[in-house]
Amino acid sequence: MLAGREVHFRVWAPARRRVEVVLEAGPGSGATVPLRPEEGGYFAAIVPAAAAGTRYRFRLDDDEKLYPDPASRSQPEGPHGPSEVIDPAAFTWSDAAFRGAPLKGQVVYEMHIGTFTREGTWASAARELPELARIGISLIELLPVAEVPGRFNWGYDGVNLFAPTRLYGSPDDFRRFVDAAHRAGIGVILDVVYNHLGPDGNYLGQFSRDYFTDRHKTDWGAAINFDGPRSEAVREYFIANAGYWIEEFHLDGLRIDATQNIYDSSKDPIVAAIARRVREAAGGKETFIVAENESQEEWLIRPAARGGYGLDAIWNDDFHHSAKVALTGRNEAYYTDHEGSPQELISAIKWGFLFQGQGYQWQKQRRGTPALDVDPARFVLFLENHDQVANTAKGERLFHIASPGKLRALSALLLLAPGTPMLFQGQEFGSSAPFLFFADHNPELAPLVRKGRVKFLEQFPSYSAPEVQAQLDPPDDLRTFERCKLDFSERERNAGIYALHEDLIALRRRDPVIRAQRPRGVDGAVLSAQAFLLRYFGDDGDDRLLLVNLGRDIHRGALPEPLFAPPLERRWETLWSSESPRYGGQGSPRVITEEGVHIPGDAAILLHPVIGAPLPEKTSATPRPEEPKKHVR
C-alpha cells in the first residue's frame, strides 16, 4: 500500500510477455490494469483505484484463467480464489516494550492454532495466553500458517507463503495474537516451509518454472531452485518472506522446516541469508531462529565468523528417540539405533546429538557432524512434538502410553536440562486428545494422501499389520481433525501432571544453578541399568544433583561414584521430587540415611547441598534393643 488509495503491484513472471492485474471486488472493482515490464522479468504498476480490501488476480499473456498473487498478503477465499490488498500499517501495535526472544532462558511451546482450542482461531488462542504465561511458557512456536486448501491442515501444504490462512482469522487477527502474546511476556516464532510447496493451489510455476528444480528431490514435492539458473529472484522471494513475518507481524524468529531438504551449493547458502534477513528485520530485538535438521548438521548453528549459518538452535531428535524408547520399550523403525539407556540420556544432555559422524544403522550411512563444543542451550529438547506424536497408529500422547512415574521422571529431566526444553500443546496437562495426521485435500488428492500415510507408517512393523492399518484415521476426514482439539478442562482433571510442569518450570527459572545453562556445566554417571545421575556445577560448591531412576528401587549401603559426593562440609538434601503426592506420586523417603542410599524407582529427585545439616535419622522401623546393663558389685 502507498499513501491514500494507491496500491503498488509487482510480480516476477520472466516467461510471460504481458501481465495485467484484474480488480475483481472491493475498491476499483471491474478495472483491468496492464503492468509495465521491468528488468529481471518483473512487471509492476501503481494502481490508484485499488485500496485495502480490493480483491484481485493476475492475467498472464492471453490465459483465460486468472491467478492469485504469488506474494498475496491474504487469500480470503482460499488459494484458488482472488488475492486481497492488505494495509499492514493500519494495525496499531502495543508491544514496543517487548525486546524479543533471546536464546537462553526459553521454555518453548509448539502450537497448532486449528487444534489448540475448540474454535481453532487466533482470537480463541489469544485467550489462553495468560495461562501459558502463568505456568512459565516464554516462547510459542507456531506450526505453519501459510494459506492451504480445504478446511483443515497441519500447515505443511502451504502454497501462499505471504498469506496467513483464512482458517484461523484475518491477518490482523494474527497480529492481535502476537500483540497479546508480547503483552503477556511471551515471544512468538513461526514454522516456515522453504523446502517445498503444497500439491494443491501452487501457481508459482505459472509465473516462472524457475521456482523449482529437478536437480534435487524431496519427500514432499519439487525442490526449490536456490542455486540453479535464474535463481536470484527465487532467493529474493524466500528471503523477503522471512523478513516479512518479522517486520509486518512482529514475530520473534522462525523455525525452519526440514533444512536437510533445502538444497543450495552457492557461496551464500540461502539458510544463512534468511537468518541475516531475520536479524535485520528485527531492528535490534533479539530473535530466535531454530532449524529442524534430520541430518544433524552442526554448521547450521555455528556463527558466520566460523563458517556457520548463524542460526540459534536446532532440534535434537536423538534426545527424543532415546527418551521415548526408555518410556515405551519400543525401538523399531527410526528408533532402531536407540536403546533408551542411562548413558544415552546422559550423553544427550551433555553433548547434544548422540550421532556426530559415526555410523547409523537405520540409514546405513554416517549421521551427524561433530558438535562437542556447542552451547547446550542451542539444542532444543522434547519428549513430544507434532511429528513424533502423529507418527504412531493412534496419535497417542505419552501420558496415556507410558508409566506415570517414568513420565514424571523424564519430564523432570527435560525441564531441568541445560538444553532448551519444548512442550507440545497439551503435553503439560496430559491431554487425552491425540494428534493425528490431517489434511483436507480435493477428491483426486485425498486417496493419494491416505495411501502415502499408510506407506509411511509401514516402516514400523507394529503398524504394518492389516488390522492396524484398517483402523488408521483418514487424514481428510473432518472427525480426524476434530479429535485432535484440546480440552482445557483436563487441566483440572489431570491436576497432578499439570502441577508437575508448572513447578518444574518455576524451579528452572528461580534456581540459579539450573537456569544458568552453562556450557560444560553438567556431568553424569550411570548408577544401574536404568538409573543415572546428573551433577550441575554451581559456584563455590553450590551444586545440584539430579537422580533419575527408571527402574526398581535402589538400596545401597554405599555409592562409589565421585559425582554423588556432596561439596565439602555439606550434605545433600531433597529440593524437589517427582514422587510428591502433589503430582500423583507415592511420596519420597530420604535419599541418604545412616543405612546408606535409597533411590525410589520410576522417579526423579533433585538434591541441593545444605551447610551444617544434621546427620540423617535412622530409618529402621524397629528400634534397636538397648544393651543390657551390667551389674556392679
Buried (B, 14 or more C-beta within 10 A) or exposed (E): BEEEBEBEBBBBBBBBEEBBBBBBBBBBBEBEBEBEBEEEBBBBBEBEBBBBBBBBBBBBEEEEEBBBBBBBBBBBBBBBBBBBBBBBEEBEEEBEEBBBBBBBBBBBBBBBBBBBBEBBBBBBBBEBBEEBBEBBBBBBBBBBBBBBBBEBBBBBBBBBBBBBBBBBBBBBBBBBBBBBBBBBEBBBBBBBBBBBBBBBBBBBEBBBBBBBBEEBEBEBBBBBBBBBEBBEBBBEBBBBBBBBBBBBBBBBBBBBBBBBBBBBEEEEBBBBBBBBBBBBBBEEBBBBBBBBBBBBBBBBBBEEEEEBBBBBBBBBBBBBBBBBBBBBEBBEBBBBBBBBBBBBBBBBBBBBBBBBBEEBEBBEEEBBBEBEEBBBBBBBBBBBBBBBBBBBBBBBBBBEBBBBBBBBBBBBBBBBBBBBBBBBBBBBBBBBBBBBBBBBBEEEBBEEBBEBBBEBBEBBEEBEEEEBBEEBBBBBBEEBBBBBBBBBEBBEEBBBBBBBBBBBBEBBEEBEBBBBBBEEBBBBBBBBEBBBBBBBBBEEEBBBBBBBBBBEEBEBEEBEEEBBEBBEEBBBBBBBBBBBEEBBBEEBBBBBBEBBBBBBBBBBBBBBBEEEEEEBEEEEEEEEEEEEEEEEE
